[in-house]
Amino acid sequence: MTSTAQAPVRNPNAVRGRFTWHDLMTTDPEAAKKFYTAVVGWGTQDWTGTTPPYTMWMAGETMVGGVMQLPAEAVSQGSVAHWLTYIETQDIDETFALATKQGARTYVPPTDIPNVGRFAVLADPQGATFALFTPSGESQPHNVENVGEFSWHELMTTDQSQGFAFYEELFGWKKTSAMDMGEQGVYQMFGLTSEIPMGGVYTIGEGMGAPPNWLPYIRVESADAAAERVKANGGTIKNGPMEVPGGDRIAVCADPQGTVFAVHSKK
């Protein structure tokens, strides 16, 4: 995300539908830096000259996201600390128009970030917040197998079928496999192709007490060890650690500011 070109209207080099960036909007950026550095091993790099201050998360030499203060205006509107997931598109204005036509709510309309790209923030028709992004230059590569990368993305929504259909139309996502979770319904996995899954979507069950949202998973060496570090650094464990089909292990956690995220380790 360091191109010197201005953001174009359309960028054919962008990867349509790829999860590309993750911002932590938090009430205490300094505390968050210490927590995630200790838990998942990220480094940090300040982006100089920005207002408000913005710090990037580094997985080795790879930029995977950033952290900034949750705006006071957002707090006054009831927003709490959260992860914001960015999804890449070749034409942000076209995708934004399609999203709003389908019932998405606008938080930030398409906006230029000089020398970086163009972004927008919306809530899907069921209420889950996400962001669109079109880079101004080449799309930054990511390898979800690398420790420190975001390896999975899970949509909790009020209607699994309708929730997926919205993103399918926007990004061309394909259904992969599905799991019957009994009373909890079907867990539908999806990807850029029908062969390789990159996330899942399911209907929020009664009594879960969670609004529609996107849950990002961070790749770690050991989900069990990372869960212990979460507790040792003031966070809490919501679920797990546990094994999932295929033998991988996960834990759903919350940082000290209450932001929910998950850790994921390979079999």
C-alpha atoms as an extended CHARMM CRD file, in Angstrom:
* protein
*
       267  EXT
         1         1  MET       CA              0.0000000000        0.0000000000        0.0000000000  PROA      1               0.0000000000
         2         2  THR       CA              2.7970000000        2.3960000000       -0.8660000000  PROA      2               0.0000000000
         3         3  SER       CA              2.2150000000        3.2370000000       -4.5370000000  PROA      3               0.0000000000
         4         4  THR       CA              2.9660000000        6.7980000000       -5.6000000000  PROA      4               0.0000000000
         5         5  ALA       CA              0.0850000000        6.8730000000       -8.0950000000  PROA      5               0.0000000000
         6         6  GLN       CA             -3.2490000000        8.4810000000       -7.3450000000  PROA      6               0.0000000000
         7         7  ALA       CA             -6.2270000000        6.2040000000       -6.8450000000  PROA      7               0.0000000000
         8         8  PRO       CA             -7.8040000000        5.2830000000      -10.2030000000  PROA      8               0.0000000000
         9         9  VAL       CA            -11.5030000000        4.8690000000      -10.8440000000  PROA      9               0.0000000000
        10        10  ARG       CA            -10.8260000000        1.2280000000      -11.7370000000  PROA      10              0.0000000000
        11        11  ASN       CA             -7.8120000000       -0.9910000000      -11.0640000000  PROA      11              0.0000000000
        12        12  PRO       CA             -7.7110000000       -4.2790000000      -13.0350000000  PROA      12              0.0000000000
        13        13  ASN       CA             -4.7670000000       -5.3980000000      -10.8750000000  PROA      13              0.0000000000
        14        14  ALA       CA             -6.9730000000       -5.6130000000       -7.7780000000  PROA      14              0.0000000000
        15        15  VAL       CA             -8.1670000000       -9.0580000000       -6.6760000000  PROA      15              0.0000000000
        16        16  ARG       CA            -11.9570000000       -8.9640000000       -6.5660000000  PROA      16              0.0000000000
        17        17  GLY       CA            -13.3560000000      -10.3600000000       -3.3220000000  PROA      17              0.0000000000
        18        18  ARG       CA            -10.0740000000      -10.8820000000       -1.4900000000  PROA      18              0.0000000000
        19        19  PHE       CA             -9.7530000000       -9.9640000000        2.1920000000  PROA      19              0.0000000000
        20        20  THR       CA             -6.9310000000       -7.4660000000        2.0110000000  PROA      20              0.0000000000
        21        21  TRP       CA             -6.6320000000       -5.3150000000        5.1740000000  PROA      21              0.0000000000
        22        22  HSD       CA             -7.7980000000       -5.1660000000        8.7870000000  PROA      22              0.0000000000
        23        23  ASP       CA             -8.1200000000       -2.0740000000       10.9830000000  PROA      23              0.0000000000
        24        24  LEU       CA             -8.4870000000       -2.2460000000       14.7500000000  PROA      24              0.0000000000
        25        25  MET       CA            -10.6690000000        0.6690000000       15.8260000000  PROA      25              0.0000000000
        26        26  THR       CA            -10.0650000000        0.8280000000       19.5570000000  PROA      26              0.0000000000
        27        27  THR       CA            -10.5220000000        2.9900000000       22.6260000000  PROA      27              0.0000000000
        28        28  ASP       CA             -6.8610000000        2.5510000000       23.6400000000  PROA      28              0.0000000000
        29        29  PRO       CA             -4.3800000000        2.1580000000       20.7440000000  PROA      29              0.0000000000
        30        30  GLU       CA             -1.2870000000        2.0410000000       22.9700000000  PROA      30              0.0000000000
        31        31  ALA       CA             -2.7000000000       -0.7600000000       25.1160000000  PROA      31              0.0000000000
        32        32  ALA       CA             -3.8000000000       -2.6050000000       21.9770000000  PROA      32              0.0000000000
        33        33  LYS       CA             -0.2890000000       -2.4540000000       20.5080000000  PROA      33              0.0000000000
        34        34  LYS       CA              1.1580000000       -4.0920000000       23.6200000000  PROA      34              0.0000000000
        35        35  PHE       CA             -1.5750000000       -6.7400000000       23.7250000000  PROA      35              0.0000000000
        36        36  TYR       CA             -1.4290000000       -7.9350000000       20.1070000000  PROA      36              0.0000000000
        37        37  THR       CA              2.3610000000       -7.7870000000       19.9910000000  PROA      37              0.0000000000
        38        38  ALA       CA              2.4320000000      -10.0990000000       23.0200000000  PROA      38              0.0000000000
        39        39  VAL       CA             -0.3550000000      -12.4060000000       21.8270000000  PROA      39              0.0000000000
        40        40  VAL       CA              0.2570000000      -12.8600000000       18.0910000000  PROA      40              0.0000000000
        41        41  GLY       CA              3.8020000000      -11.5380000000       17.7030000000  PROA      41              0.0000000000
        42        42  TRP       CA              3.1080000000       -8.6060000000       15.4110000000  PROA      42              0.0000000000
        43        43  GLY       CA              5.5040000000       -5.7220000000       15.0440000000  PROA      43              0.0000000000
        44        44  THR       CA              4.2990000000       -2.1430000000       14.6010000000  PROA      44              0.0000000000
        45        45  GLN       CA              5.2260000000        0.6660000000       12.2450000000  PROA      45              0.0000000000
        46        46  ASP       CA              3.8690000000        4.1970000000       12.5880000000  PROA      46              0.0000000000
        47        47  TRP       CA              2.4610000000        5.8470000000        9.4810000000  PROA      47              0.0000000000
        48        48  THR       CA              3.9580000000        9.3140000000        9.8070000000  PROA      48              0.0000000000
        49        49  GLY       CA              2.0440000000       12.4710000000        9.0700000000  PROA      49              0.0000000000
        50        50  THR       CA             -1.4420000000       11.0570000000        9.6090000000  PROA      50              0.0000000000
        51        51  THR       CA             -4.2120000000       12.6470000000       11.6680000000  PROA      51              0.0000000000
        52        52  PRO       CA             -5.4030000000       10.9340000000       13.7680000000  PROA      52              0.0000000000
        53        53  PRO       CA             -2.2570000000        8.8280000000       14.4100000000  PROA      53              0.0000000000
        54        54  TYR       CA             -2.2020000000        5.4780000000       12.6120000000  PROA      54              0.0000000000
        55        55  THR       CA              0.0590000000        2.4880000000       13.2640000000  PROA      55              0.0000000000
        56        56  MET       CA              0.4280000000       -0.5280000000       10.9610000000  PROA      56              0.0000000000
        57        57  TRP       CA              0.5600000000       -4.1440000000       12.1140000000  PROA      57              0.0000000000
        58        58  MET       CA              3.5500000000       -6.0070000000       10.6940000000  PROA      58              0.0000000000
        59        59  ALA       CA              3.8140000000       -9.7850000000       10.2820000000  PROA      59              0.0000000000
        60        60  GLY       CA              7.5290000000       -9.8370000000        9.6670000000  PROA      60              0.0000000000
        61        61  GLU       CA              7.9950000000       -7.5440000000        6.6500000000  PROA      61              0.0000000000
        62        62  THR       CA              4.3370000000       -7.8160000000        5.5780000000  PROA      62              0.0000000000
        63        63  MET       CA              1.7760000000       -5.1270000000        6.4330000000  PROA      63              0.0000000000
        64        64  VAL       CA             -1.4380000000       -6.8750000000        7.4700000000  PROA      64              0.0000000000
        65        65  GLY       CA             -3.4900000000       -4.0730000000        9.0280000000  PROA      65              0.0000000000
        66        66  GLY       CA             -3.4740000000       -1.0920000000       11.3250000000  PROA      66              0.0000000000
        67        67  VAL       CA             -4.6960000000        0.3460000000       14.5960000000  PROA      67              0.0000000000
        68        68  MET       CA             -6.1840000000        3.7320000000       15.4060000000  PROA      68              0.0000000000
        69        69  GLN       CA             -8.3410000000        5.5260000000       17.9400000000  PROA      69              0.0000000000
        70        70  LEU       CA            -12.0680000000        4.8600000000       17.5970000000  PROA      70              0.0000000000
        71        71  PRO       CA            -13.4470000000        8.2990000000       16.5980000000  PROA      71              0.0000000000
        72        72  ALA       CA            -15.4360000000       10.1500000000       19.2550000000  PROA      72              0.0000000000
        73        73  GLU       CA            -18.2580000000       10.6080000000       16.7480000000  PROA      73              0.0000000000
        74        74  ALA       CA            -18.5060000000        6.8370000000       16.3430000000  PROA      74              0.0000000000
        75        75  VAL       CA            -18.5510000000        6.3610000000       20.1230000000  PROA      75              0.0000000000
        76        76  SER       CA            -21.3520000000        8.9250000000       20.4500000000  PROA      76              0.0000000000
        77        77  GLN       CA            -23.3590000000        6.8840000000       17.9280000000  PROA      77              0.0000000000
        78        78  GLY       CA            -22.9620000000        3.7410000000       20.0000000000  PROA      78              0.0000000000
        79        79  SER       CA            -19.9700000000        2.1690000000       18.2710000000  PROA      79              0.0000000000
        80        80  VAL       CA            -17.6330000000        0.0330000000       20.3840000000  PROA      80              0.0000000000
        81        81  ALA       CA            -14.0720000000       -1.1290000000       19.7420000000  PROA      81              0.0000000000
        82        82  HSD       CA            -14.0210000000       -3.4890000000       16.7600000000  PROA      82              0.0000000000
        83        83  TRP       CA            -12.0340000000       -5.0020000000       13.9170000000  PROA      83              0.0000000000
        84        84  LEU       CA            -12.9100000000       -3.6110000000       10.4630000000  PROA      84              0.0000000000
        85        85  THR       CA            -12.3040000000       -5.9970000000        7.5770000000  PROA      85              0.0000000000
        86        86  TYR       CA            -11.4980000000       -4.6250000000        4.1020000000  PROA      86              0.0000000000
        87        87  ILE       CA            -12.4960000000       -6.5100000000        0.9560000000  PROA      87              0.0000000000
        88        88  GLU       CA            -10.7950000000       -5.7130000000       -2.3380000000  PROA      88              0.0000000000
        89        89  THR       CA            -12.6350000000       -4.6900000000       -5.4850000000  PROA      89              0.0000000000
        90        90  GLN       CA            -11.4650000000       -3.4990000000       -8.8840000000  PROA      90              0.0000000000
        91        91  ASP       CA            -13.9570000000       -0.6270000000       -8.9870000000  PROA      91              0.0000000000
        92        92  ILE       CA            -14.9570000000        0.6720000000       -5.5680000000  PROA      92              0.0000000000
        93        93  ASP       CA            -17.5160000000        3.1650000000       -6.8810000000  PROA      93              0.0000000000
        94        94  GLU       CA            -19.2950000000        0.5050000000       -8.9080000000  PROA      94              0.0000000000
        95        95  THR       CA            -19.2630000000       -1.9730000000       -5.9960000000  PROA      95              0.0000000000
        96        96  PHE       CA            -20.3840000000        0.7150000000       -3.5500000000  PROA      96              0.0000000000
        97        97  ALA       CA            -23.3250000000        1.6230000000       -5.7940000000  PROA      97              0.0000000000
        98        98  LEU       CA            -24.3280000000       -2.0380000000       -6.0540000000  PROA      98              0.0000000000
        99        99  ALA       CA            -24.0570000000       -2.5040000000       -2.2720000000  PROA      99              0.0000000000
       100       100  THR       CA            -26.2550000000        0.4740000000       -1.4850000000  PROA      100             0.0000000000
       101       101  LYS       CA            -28.7560000000       -0.6110000000       -4.1350000000  PROA      101             0.0000000000
       102       102  GLN       CA            -28.9970000000       -3.9360000000       -2.3070000000  PROA      102             0.0000000000
       103       103  GLY       CA            -29.7110000000       -2.2260000000        1.0050000000  PROA      103             0.0000000000
       104       104  ALA       CA            -26.2890000000       -1.5950000000        2.5540000000  PROA      104             0.0000000000
       105       105  ARG       CA            -25.9510000000        1.3490000000        4.9330000000  PROA      105             0.0000000000
       106       106  THR       CA            -23.1860000000        3.8830000000        4.3260000000  PROA      106             0.0000000000
       107       107  TYR       CA            -20.8230000000        4.9190000000        7.1250000000  PROA      107             0.0000000000
       108       108  VAL       CA            -18.0270000000        6.3390000000        4.9410000000  PROA      108             0.0000000000
       109       109  PRO       CA            -18.6440000000        6.9400000000        1.2100000000  PROA      109             0.0000000000
       110       110  PRO       CA            -15.8590000000        6.1680000000       -1.3030000000  PROA      110             0.0000000000
       111       111  THR       CA            -12.8990000000        8.2550000000       -0.1500000000  PROA      111             0.0000000000
       112       112  ASP       CA             -9.3500000000        8.6360000000       -1.4620000000  PROA      112             0.0000000000
       113       113  ILE       CA             -6.2750000000        7.8500000000        0.6400000000  PROA      113             0.0000000000
       114       114  PRO       CA             -3.4930000000        9.7420000000       -1.2130000000  PROA      114             0.0000000000
       115       115  ASN       CA             -0.9530000000        7.3980000000       -2.8260000000  PROA      115             0.0000000000
       116       116  VAL       CA             -2.6890000000        4.3320000000       -1.3490000000  PROA      116             0.0000000000
       117       117  GLY       CA             -6.1320000000        3.8020000000       -2.8300000000  PROA      117             0.0000000000
       118       118  ARG       CA             -9.8020000000        4.3730000000       -2.2570000000  PROA      118             0.0000000000
       119       119  PHE       CA            -11.9950000000        2.9580000000        0.5300000000  PROA      119             0.0000000000
       120       120  ALA       CA            -15.5590000000        2.9930000000        1.8300000000  PROA      120             0.0000000000
       121       121  VAL       CA            -17.1990000000        1.6530000000        4.9980000000  PROA      121             0.0000000000
       122       122  LEU       CA            -20.6670000000        0.1150000000        5.0220000000  PROA      122             0.0000000000
       123       123  ALA       CA            -22.9830000000       -2.1820000000        6.9410000000  PROA      123             0.0000000000
       124       124  ASP       CA            -24.5440000000       -5.0150000000        4.9710000000  PROA      124             0.0000000000
       125       125  PRO       CA            -28.3670000000       -5.3480000000        4.9250000000  PROA      125             0.0000000000
       126       126  GLN       CA            -28.2430000000       -7.5100000000        8.0790000000  PROA      126             0.0000000000
       127       127  GLY       CA            -26.0150000000       -4.9920000000        9.9100000000  PROA      127             0.0000000000
       128       128  ALA       CA            -22.4640000000       -6.4260000000        9.7300000000  PROA      128             0.0000000000
       129       129  THR       CA            -19.8610000000       -3.7230000000        9.1250000000  PROA      129             0.0000000000
       130       130  PHE       CA            -17.1980000000       -4.1210000000        6.4350000000  PROA      130             0.0000000000
       131       131  ALA       CA            -15.0610000000       -1.9610000000        4.1630000000  PROA      131             0.0000000000
       132       132  LEU       CA            -14.3510000000       -1.8390000000        0.4370000000  PROA      132             0.0000000000
       133       133  PHE       CA            -10.8820000000       -1.0920000000       -0.9000000000  PROA      133             0.0000000000
       134       134  THR       CA             -9.3720000000       -0.4840000000       -4.3390000000  PROA      134             0.0000000000
       135       135  PRO       CA             -5.5680000000       -0.0650000000       -4.2920000000  PROA      135             0.0000000000
       136       136  SER       CA             -3.9770000000        2.6320000000       -6.4220000000  PROA      136             0.0000000000
       137       137  GLY       CA             -1.1390000000        0.3350000000       -7.5240000000  PROA      137             0.0000000000
       138       138  GLU       CA             -0.4400000000       -3.3710000000       -7.4100000000  PROA      138             0.0000000000
       139       139  SER       CA             -2.4830000000       -5.4870000000       -5.0270000000  PROA      139             0.0000000000
       140       140  GLN       CA             -0.4090000000       -6.4520000000       -1.9790000000  PROA      140             0.0000000000
       141       141  PRO       CA              0.1530000000      -10.2170000000       -1.7610000000  PROA      141             0.0000000000
       142       142  HSD       CA             -0.8950000000      -12.2020000000        1.2980000000  PROA      142             0.0000000000
       143       143  ASN       CA             -0.2390000000      -15.8030000000        2.2850000000  PROA      143             0.0000000000
       144       144  VAL       CA             -2.7940000000      -17.0790000000        4.7810000000  PROA      144             0.0000000000
       145       145  GLU       CA             -0.4440000000      -19.9320000000        5.7110000000  PROA      145             0.0000000000
       146       146  ASN       CA              2.0370000000      -17.4870000000        7.2580000000  PROA      146             0.0000000000
       147       147  VAL       CA              1.9640000000      -16.8690000000       11.0030000000  PROA      147             0.0000000000
       148       148  GLY       CA              0.6460000000      -13.3670000000       11.6860000000  PROA      148             0.0000000000
       149       149  GLU       CA             -1.6020000000      -13.2310000000        8.6160000000  PROA      149             0.0000000000
       150       150  PHE       CA             -5.4000000000      -13.2410000000        8.7790000000  PROA      150             0.0000000000
       151       151  SER       CA             -6.2600000000      -16.8020000000        7.7960000000  PROA      151             0.0000000000
       152       152  TRP       CA            -10.0840000000      -17.0310000000        7.9920000000  PROA      152             0.0000000000
       153       153  HSD       CA            -13.1030000000      -14.7290000000        8.0520000000  PROA      153             0.0000000000
       154       154  GLU       CA            -16.4420000000      -15.6350000000        9.5850000000  PROA      154             0.0000000000
       155       155  LEU       CA            -19.7300000000      -13.8290000000        9.0590000000  PROA      155             0.0000000000
       156       156  MET       CA            -22.3440000000      -14.0990000000       11.8120000000  PROA      156             0.0000000000
       157       157  THR       CA            -25.6420000000      -12.8750000000       10.3790000000  PROA      157             0.0000000000
       158       158  THR       CA            -29.3860000000      -12.9980000000       10.8870000000  PROA      158             0.0000000000
       159       159  ASP       CA            -29.9590000000      -15.1130000000        7.7820000000  PROA      159             0.0000000000
       160       160  GLN       CA            -27.1250000000      -17.2330000000        6.3810000000  PROA      160             0.0000000000
       161       161  SER       CA            -28.6310000000      -17.5750000000        2.9160000000  PROA      161             0.0000000000
       162       162  GLN       CA            -29.4870000000      -13.8980000000        2.4490000000  PROA      162             0.0000000000
       163       163  GLY       CA            -26.2590000000      -12.7950000000        4.1010000000  PROA      163             0.0000000000
       164       164  PHE       CA            -24.1120000000      -14.7970000000        1.7030000000  PROA      164             0.0000000000
       165       165  ALA       CA            -26.1710000000      -13.7810000000       -1.3420000000  PROA      165             0.0000000000
       166       166  PHE       CA            -25.3280000000      -10.1120000000       -0.7180000000  PROA      166             0.0000000000
       167       167  TYR       CA            -21.5670000000      -10.7180000000       -0.7920000000  PROA      167             0.0000000000
       168       168  GLU       CA            -21.8650000000      -13.2450000000       -3.6160000000  PROA      168             0.0000000000
       169       169  GLU       CA            -23.3720000000      -10.5190000000       -5.7850000000  PROA      169             0.0000000000
       170       170  LEU       CA            -20.7640000000       -7.9350000000       -4.7730000000  PROA      170             0.0000000000
       171       171  PHE       CA            -17.6180000000      -10.0590000000       -4.9930000000  PROA      171             0.0000000000
       172       172  GLY       CA            -18.4340000000      -13.2020000000       -6.9430000000  PROA      172             0.0000000000
       173       173  TRP       CA            -17.6920000000      -15.4900000000       -3.9980000000  PROA      173             0.0000000000
       174       174  LYS       CA            -18.3380000000      -19.1900000000       -4.5640000000  PROA      174             0.0000000000
       175       175  LYS       CA            -19.8350000000      -21.6760000000       -2.1140000000  PROA      175             0.0000000000
       176       176  THR       CA            -17.4220000000      -24.4580000000       -1.1880000000  PROA      176             0.0000000000
       177       177  SER       CA            -18.3860000000      -27.0970000000        1.3850000000  PROA      177             0.0000000000
       178       178  ALA       CA            -20.9900000000      -26.8190000000        4.1350000000  PROA      178             0.0000000000
       179       179  MET       CA            -21.4580000000      -28.3370000000        7.5880000000  PROA      179             0.0000000000
       180       180  ASP       CA            -24.7600000000      -29.1230000000        9.2760000000  PROA      180             0.0000000000
       181       181  MET       CA            -24.4650000000      -27.8370000000       12.8440000000  PROA      181             0.0000000000
       182       182  GLY       CA            -27.7970000000      -29.2590000000       13.9740000000  PROA      182             0.0000000000
       183       183  GLU       CA            -29.9110000000      -26.7390000000       15.8430000000  PROA      183             0.0000000000
       184       184  GLN       CA            -27.4220000000      -24.0170000000       14.9000000000  PROA      184             0.0000000000
       185       185  GLY       CA            -28.1500000000      -24.5370000000       11.2070000000  PROA      185             0.0000000000
       186       186  VAL       CA            -25.7180000000      -24.7700000000        8.3110000000  PROA      186             0.0000000000
       187       187  TYR       CA            -22.1910000000      -23.4040000000        8.3430000000  PROA      187             0.0000000000
       188       188  GLN       CA            -21.5770000000      -22.4340000000        4.7150000000  PROA      188             0.0000000000
       189       189  MET       CA            -17.9770000000      -22.0010000000        3.5980000000  PROA      189             0.0000000000
       190       190  PHE       CA            -16.9730000000      -19.8660000000        0.6250000000  PROA      190             0.0000000000
       191       191  GLY       CA            -13.9690000000      -18.7880000000       -1.4110000000  PROA      191             0.0000000000
       192       192  LEU       CA            -12.7930000000      -16.9340000000       -4.4890000000  PROA      192             0.0000000000
       193       193  THR       CA            -13.2140000000      -20.2930000000       -6.2160000000  PROA      193             0.0000000000
       194       194  SER       CA            -15.3470000000      -23.3030000000       -5.3310000000  PROA      194             0.0000000000
       195       195  GLU       CA            -12.2330000000      -25.3000000000       -4.4000000000  PROA      195             0.0000000000
       196       196  ILE       CA            -10.4240000000      -23.3010000000       -1.7090000000  PROA      196             0.0000000000
       197       197  PRO       CA            -12.4220000000      -21.8950000000        1.2420000000  PROA      197             0.0000000000
       198       198  MET       CA            -11.3780000000      -18.6220000000        2.8780000000  PROA      198             0.0000000000
       199       199  GLY       CA            -14.2650000000      -18.1100000000        5.2760000000  PROA      199             0.0000000000
       200       200  GLY       CA            -17.6600000000      -19.1950000000        6.5060000000  PROA      200             0.0000000000
       201       201  VAL       CA            -21.1020000000      -17.7850000000        7.2230000000  PROA      201             0.0000000000
       202       202  TYR       CA            -23.8030000000      -18.9100000000        9.6330000000  PROA      202             0.0000000000
       203       203  THR       CA            -27.0130000000      -17.6870000000       11.2210000000  PROA      203             0.0000000000
       204       204  ILE       CA            -26.7710000000      -16.2650000000       14.7360000000  PROA      204             0.0000000000
       205       205  GLY       CA            -28.5450000000      -18.6210000000       17.0990000000  PROA      205             0.0000000000
       206       206  GLU       CA            -31.0490000000      -17.5870000000       19.7520000000  PROA      206             0.0000000000
       207       207  GLY       CA            -29.3620000000      -16.6090000000       22.9770000000  PROA      207             0.0000000000
       208       208  MET       CA            -25.9620000000      -15.8730000000       21.4170000000  PROA      208             0.0000000000
       209       209  GLY       CA            -26.4010000000      -12.1880000000       22.1950000000  PROA      209             0.0000000000
       210       210  ALA       CA            -24.1920000000      -11.0210000000       19.3230000000  PROA      210             0.0000000000
       211       211  PRO       CA            -25.0960000000       -8.5850000000       16.5550000000  PROA      211             0.0000000000
       212       212  PRO       CA            -24.2470000000       -9.4100000000       12.9300000000  PROA      212             0.0000000000
       213       213  ASN       CA            -20.4950000000       -9.0610000000       12.5000000000  PROA      213             0.0000000000
       214       214  TRP       CA            -17.3370000000      -10.2220000000       10.7540000000  PROA      214             0.0000000000
       215       215  LEU       CA            -14.9250000000      -12.2150000000       12.9260000000  PROA      215             0.0000000000
       216       216  PRO       CA            -11.2870000000      -12.2530000000       11.7200000000  PROA      216             0.0000000000
       217       217  TYR       CA             -8.9930000000      -15.1900000000       12.5440000000  PROA      217             0.0000000000
       218       218  ILE       CA             -5.2510000000      -14.6110000000       13.0230000000  PROA      218             0.0000000000
       219       219  ARG       CA             -2.8190000000      -17.4090000000       12.1500000000  PROA      219             0.0000000000
       220       220  VAL       CA             -0.5830000000      -18.4070000000       15.0850000000  PROA      220             0.0000000000
       221       221  GLU       CA              1.7920000000      -21.2860000000       15.7790000000  PROA      221             0.0000000000
       222       222  SER       CA             -0.4520000000      -22.6540000000       18.5370000000  PROA      222             0.0000000000
       223       223  ALA       CA             -4.0070000000      -21.5490000000       19.3160000000  PROA      223             0.0000000000
       224       224  ASP       CA             -3.6770000000      -23.0600000000       22.7970000000  PROA      224             0.0000000000
       225       225  ALA       CA             -0.5090000000      -21.1190000000       23.6010000000  PROA      225             0.0000000000
       226       226  ALA       CA             -1.9850000000      -17.9270000000       22.1230000000  PROA      226             0.0000000000
       227       227  ALA       CA             -5.0990000000      -18.3420000000       24.3010000000  PROA      227             0.0000000000
       228       228  GLU       CA             -2.8760000000      -18.5190000000       27.3800000000  PROA      228             0.0000000000
       229       229  ARG       CA             -1.1410000000      -15.3120000000       26.2790000000  PROA      229             0.0000000000
       230       230  VAL       CA             -4.5380000000      -13.6540000000       25.8220000000  PROA      230             0.0000000000
       231       231  LYS       CA             -5.4160000000      -14.3830000000       29.4510000000  PROA      231             0.0000000000
       232       232  ALA       CA             -1.9550000000      -13.4120000000       30.7110000000  PROA      232             0.0000000000
       233       233  ASN       CA             -2.2440000000      -10.0000000000       29.0050000000  PROA      233             0.0000000000
       234       234  GLY       CA             -5.6980000000       -9.0020000000       30.2410000000  PROA      234             0.0000000000
       235       235  GLY       CA             -7.9010000000      -10.4960000000       27.5230000000  PROA      235             0.0000000000
       236       236  THR       CA            -10.6230000000      -13.1220000000       27.8330000000  PROA      236             0.0000000000
       237       237  ILE       CA            -11.5100000000      -16.3710000000       26.0790000000  PROA      237             0.0000000000
       238       238  LYS       CA            -15.0030000000      -16.5450000000       24.5850000000  PROA      238             0.0000000000
       239       239  ASN       CA            -14.7900000000      -20.0690000000       23.1710000000  PROA      239             0.0000000000
       240       240  GLY       CA            -12.1070000000      -22.7640000000       22.9940000000  PROA      240             0.0000000000
       241       241  PRO       CA             -9.3750000000      -23.5520000000       22.4240000000  PROA      241             0.0000000000
       242       242  MET       CA            -10.9150000000      -26.3750000000       20.4540000000  PROA      242             0.0000000000
       243       243  GLU       CA            -10.3880000000      -28.5750000000       17.4430000000  PROA      243             0.0000000000
       244       244  VAL       CA            -12.3990000000      -27.9390000000       14.2730000000  PROA      244             0.0000000000
       245       245  PRO       CA            -13.1160000000      -30.3800000000       11.4220000000  PROA      245             0.0000000000
       246       246  GLY       CA             -9.8360000000      -31.1390000000        9.6700000000  PROA      246             0.0000000000
       247       247  GLY       CA             -7.7690000000      -31.0040000000       12.8470000000  PROA      247             0.0000000000
       248       248  ASP       CA             -6.9290000000      -27.2940000000       13.0720000000  PROA      248             0.0000000000
       249       249  ARG       CA             -7.3930000000      -25.5480000000       16.4320000000  PROA      249             0.0000000000
       250       250  ILE       CA             -9.0470000000      -22.2170000000       17.1670000000  PROA      250             0.0000000000
       251       251  ALA       CA             -9.9430000000      -19.9580000000       20.0710000000  PROA      251             0.0000000000
       252       252  VAL       CA            -12.3400000000      -16.9980000000       20.0570000000  PROA      252             0.0000000000
       253       253  CYS       CA            -11.0010000000      -14.2170000000       22.2660000000  PROA      253             0.0000000000
       254       254  ALA       CA            -11.5360000000      -10.6210000000       23.3330000000  PROA      254             0.0000000000
       255       255  ASP       CA             -8.7970000000       -8.0770000000       23.9300000000  PROA      255             0.0000000000
       256       256  PRO       CA             -8.8020000000       -5.8690000000       27.0780000000  PROA      256             0.0000000000
       257       257  GLN       CA            -10.8930000000       -3.2260000000       25.2620000000  PROA      257             0.0000000000
       258       258  GLY       CA            -13.5330000000       -5.8360000000       24.4070000000  PROA      258             0.0000000000
       259       259  THR       CA            -12.7290000000       -6.3420000000       20.7200000000  PROA      259             0.0000000000
       260       260  VAL       CA            -13.4940000000       -9.9000000000       19.6320000000  PROA      260             0.0000000000
       261       261  PHE       CA            -11.0850000000      -11.8090000000       17.3620000000  PROA      261             0.0000000000
       262       262  ALA       CA             -9.9920000000      -15.4120000000       16.8910000000  PROA      262             0.0000000000
       263       263  VAL       CA             -6.6840000000      -17.2520000000       16.6890000000  PROA      263             0.0000000000
       264       264  HSD       CA             -6.1030000000      -20.2410000000       14.4060000000  PROA      264             0.0000000000
       265       265  SER       CA             -3.3300000000      -22.8220000000       14.2110000000  PROA      265             0.0000000000
       266       266  LYS       CA             -2.8440000000      -25.5580000000       11.6240000000  PROA      266             0.0000000000
       267       267  LYS       CA             -3.0420000000      -29.2520000000       12.4210000000  PROA      267             0.0000000000
